[in-house]
């Protein structure tokens, strides 16, 4: 299991290095799934949105680490390969699955908008 992030699904300009490293981990997870799939190994990618940690101190709409852990355990039990453990993550996961380029454009547009004070 790799803890990735929704930032691994599309580039967040304000978090460029984070997005890049998480995108690499997303690709590594996919490759590992291919290589180990033949032997029946479950390879899981976890894609949370903002979690209430020091890194996300300034983020709004955070979820608790405990709720993410519970979602991961539920996903493992269900044999799910891609776990989106919170509402924002599920929204991003659905958008990525159905229209990845549209998600990319949407995130880029939102990041380009000036912050509202």
Buried (B, 14 or more C-beta within 10 A) or exposed (E): BBBBBBBBBBBBEEBEEBBBBBBEBBEBBBEBBEEEEEEEEEBBBBBBBBBBEEEBEEEEEBBEEEBBEEBBEEBBEEEBBBBBBBEBBBBBBEBBEEEEEEBBEBBEEEEEEEEEE
